[in-house]
Amino acid sequence: MKRLVVILLMVLSLIPLSSEAIRNTPGEFTIRGYKLNRTVGPVIEVVDALTGSLRDITDDYNEIEIDGYYSLGSAANTTAENVSDIAFSYRVYGNSEGSFTVSVTVAPFINTSDKTKVITTSYFLLNETVRFLDSNTETSDDVASYTDETSGNLNQTNNLTISDVATSTTDKIVRSLSSGTGVLVDKFSVSDGKDLPAASTTDVWIARGAVGFVIDSESYDEADEGEYKASITVTLSVN
């Protein structure tokens, strides 16, 4: 038997989802809502999107046993448009301007008894969106403000705008070597368009994304029996 486990390592502390629906029994579901803290940030949260639990990835829940929740395919030929399995989703939110990067470092499934043996895996960066909570657009409903560095006075400036930033990295990585890792990168920026001290607003911005994956069917069939684990590290950095 081949047992597959995803290990997720987080860099920042996580908080609950703002809303989620969890299916309990056929025909029934529960909706839970949370009010976002509008005075802190940036904050990142990562959620198990594969097993149906929608659990937050934390120090106490950072291994996802994916047996029974994935389908096999061609790691080389599958594209982002036809990925069927999403391992996890992430969300970053805050209320001030800046440049931010979400980096997802991925590895193939490695045999825990013989680390030279791997199952080839493809990872994809999917469903990237950026917007403000109140306006539901890429521009805030609320005029931002900043503190004058000389007088200490609170001054108003333009509305903040959030936008994706193009990167040189690919949105697909195929991992087939036990010694190699790859990095998926999602960059975005929040700005009032002026060269002033960092401004903030009451309208919270949100940047979302997800990581899909494909386990290569040929590599899986040829793999020895045993337990295989794939390590994934999600990092939020402020540039």
N, C-alpha and C positions, 0 to 999 in steps of 0.2 A: 504494500500500500504506500502511496505517496501522499504525505500530509503537507499542505502548504499553509504558511503563516506569514502575514505581513507585520513587520515591526515598524512602528511609527515613533520617531523621536522628535519632540518639540523643543523649540528654543525659548518661547515665551509662555507664560501662564495663559490658560484658556478659561473662557467663561461660557455660560449656557447660550444656546441659540435664542434669537429673538422670537422665533416662531417655528413650530415643527408639528407635523402630523405623524402619529405612530399608529400603525394598524395593529389592533389587538386580536379581534376575531373577525371572520367574514361579515361584512356589512356594518362594522363598527370601527370607529377611530376616535382618537383623542387629540384635541388641538390645545397646545400650551403656548402662552404668550409671555414675553418678557419685555420690559421697558429698558431701552438702551441707556447707558450712562452717557450723558451728553457733555461731560466735562473732562473726560480722560481719553487718552489715545496716544499713539495707535495701539489697537488691540487686535490680536489674531486668534481665531478659533478654527479648529479642524474637526470634522465630523465623519464618522464611519458611514459611508454612503452605500456600502456593498451588502451588508448582512441584513438590512432592514431595521436595525436597532436605532439608527440615528444618534448613537452615543457620542459624546465629546471625547476626543482623544486626550487623555491626561496621563500622568505618571502611573495611575492605578489601572488605566485601560489603554495600553499602547501596543497590544498584540491582537491582530484580527485573524482568526482561523477562517480561511476562505473556502475550505472544502465544501462543495455543494453550491457555491455562489458564483462560480466563474464558468466561462466557456472557452474552449480551445480554438485557436485560429492560426493564421500565418503572421508571425511577428514582423516579417519583412514587408509583407504586402498589404496588411491592414492599414487603413487610413483613419484619420480622426472622424470622418463622416460616418463610418460604420463600426465604431467601437461600441460594444454592447455592455461592457462592465466598467463601472466607475468605482474606484477603491475608496476615495474620500473626496470631500469638498472642503474648501476653506473660505473664510471671510475675514477681511481686515476692515476695521472702521475707526474713525476718529473725527475730530472737528477742527483741525488746524492744517495749515498748508505745509507742504514738504514734498520730498521725492522718496518713494518707497519701493522696495524690491522684495518679492516673495520668491525664494529659491527652494526648489524641491530636488534634493539629491537622491538618486535612485540607483538600485543595484538589482541584478537578477536574483532568482530564487537559488540559494546556495545550500547544498546538502550539509546538514549540521554535523554529520559524522566524517565527511570527506569534503573539505572546502574547495577542492579542485574541481568538483562536479557541480554543474549548474544547469538550470532550466532557462533557456533563452526567453526573455520577457521584453515586450515593448510597452513604453509609457507615453501618455499623451496629455498635453495641457489643453483643457477643454473649458467651454462655457465661461469665458472671461467677460465680466461686466463691471462697469463703474457708474455710480450715480449717487445723488444725494437722497436722503431718506424722505424729507418733507416735500421737495419739489418733484421727486421721481424723474429728474433729468440730470444732466452732467453739470448743471450750474445751480448753485445754492439759491434758495428762496430768500435767505437772510443776508443782509449786508454784513460783511466781516469787519472785525475791529482788531487793532494792534496797539501795543503799549509803546509810546514814544520813549526812546532810550535816554533822552536828555531830561525831559520834564517829568516823565512817568505818567503823563496823561494818556487816557484811553481815546484813540482816534479811530474814526471809521474809514474804510477803504472800499474797494470794489467787492462784488460778490465773488466767492471762490468758485473755481471750475476744476473738475477732476477729469483727467484724460489718461488713456493708455500711452505708454512710451514704447516705441519700437526697439527691439533688441536684435542682436546678431545670432541669438541662439535659436535652435529649431524647436518646434512644439511637439516633436516626436523623438524619442530616444530608444534605440534597441540595445539591450544589454545582454551579452553572451559570454563575458569573461569574468571569472571570479575576482580578479584583481582590479576590475574597472568599475567606475561609477560615472553617471552622467547627471547633468543639472538642467532642469526645466526652469525657466525664469519668466516671471510676470512682473513687469515694472509699470508704475503709474505715478502721476504727479498731481498735486493739488496746489493751485496758485491763484492769487488775485491779479496777476499780470503786472505787478509793480515791484520795484526794487526797494522794498521796505522790510522792517522786522516781520517775523512770522505772524500772520493774522489767523484768527479763529472765528468760528461761527456757531450758532446754536443748531444749525441744520447739519446733521451728521452725514458724512460721506461713507460709502460702503463700496469695497472692491471685492468681487467674488470670483472664484474659479474652482476647477475640479481636476482630478487626475484620473484618467482612465488607463486601462492596461489590457494587454493581450498576452496570454501564455502560449508560446509556440507549440503547436500540436506535435510536430515531428520531434522536437527536442524533448517534450514531455514523454512521448512514447519510448524514446531511447534511454531515458533516465533510469537510474537504479532505484529500487524501492527505498523508502526512508522519509525522513522529515526534511523539508526545505523551507528556508526562511529568506525573505527579502527585506533588507533594511532600507527605510526611507526617512530622510530627515527634512523637515520643513522649517525654514528660517525666514523671519521677517527682519529686514534691516532698513534703517533710515539713512539715506545718502546725503 
